[in-house]
Each structure stands twice: as structure tokens, then as C-alpha cells.
Amino acid sequence: MMQLHYMIERKERQEEHRESRKRQQEWTGLFTSLVGGIATAFEVEPPAAGKRNKKKRKTQDNSYSSSDES
């Protein structure tokens, strides 16, 4: 009887975990759409996930250099 109880609890936890993961994916999709919409509104390209946006800036000698400054 106890083994049946543990099996039922385990199944319930697995289902809760699946639902939680599904909600997280939905929220991630909504957030990504929101950021993309904002970027489009301001006519900028949204940064790729996990990558820093590097800007090119003009130096005093009129050449371009790469910078990590935001």
C-alpha cells in the first residue's frame, strides 16, 4: 500500500514539473516577443541570446575600433 502511495506522489510531482516547464517556456516566448517588439519599435536589432552587443566607434584618427562599452 505504501509503495502505491509513493508511486502516485511521484507521478504527481512529475506532472507538476512538466506543467512548470511548460509555463516557463510560454513566459520565455512572451518575453522574447516583447523584446523583439520593442526593438522593432525603436528600429534596433535585438542582441542574440548569450552574446554581448559590440559597438563600432570612431576613434580620433577617423578609423573604427571595436568596443564592449554599452
ZIVEN-V802301 format. One record per residue. N is the residue number from 1. SS is DSSP state (h for helix, s for strand, l for the rest). PHI is phi in radians with two decimals (NA if undefined). NEAR is the number of other C-alpha atoms within 10 Angstrom. Layout:
n: <N	N>
ss: <SS	SS>
phi: <PHI	PHI>
near: <NEAR	NEAR>
This chain:
n: <1	2	3	4	5	6	7	8	9	10	11	12	13	14	15	16	17	18	19	20	21	22	23	24	25	26	27	28	29	30	31	32	33	34	35	36	37	38	39	40	41	42	43	44	45	46	47	48	49	50	51	52	53	54	55	56	57	58	59	60	61	62	63	64	65	66	67	68	69	70>
ss: <l	h	h	h	h	h	h	h	h	h	h	h	h	h	h	h	h	h	h	h	h	h	h	h	h	h	h	h	h	h	h	h	h	h	h	h	h	h	h	h	h	l	l	l	l	l	l	l	l	l	l	l	l	l	s	s	s	s	l	l	l	l	l	s	s	s	s	l	l	l>
phi: <NA	-1.11	-1.10	-1.08	-1.05	-1.15	-1.12	-1.13	-1.06	-1.10	-1.06	-1.13	-1.12	-1.10	-1.15	-1.08	-1.10	-1.07	-1.13	-1.10	-1.10	-1.11	-1.08	-1.08	-1.13	-1.11	-1.12	-1.09	-1.10	-1.12	-1.12	-1.07	-1.12	-1.08	-1.10	-1.10	-1.13	-1.13	-1.07	-1.13	-1.06	-1.68	0.96	-2.13	-1.54	-1.14	-1.18	-1.19	-1.04	1.40	-2.04	-1.45	-1.50	-1.69	-1.73	-1.71	-2.29	-1.39	-1.63	-1.10	-1.57	1.12	-1.75	-1.83	-2.34	-1.53	-2.47	-1.64	-1.24	-1.85>
near: <5	7	8	9	9	11	11	12	12	12	11	12	12	12	12	12	12	12	12	12	12	12	12	12	12	12	12	12	12	12	12	14	12	12	14	16	13	14	14	12	9	9	9	10	11	14	13	8	7	6	7	11	14	12	13	13	13	11	10	7	6	8	9	12	10	11	11	9	10	7>
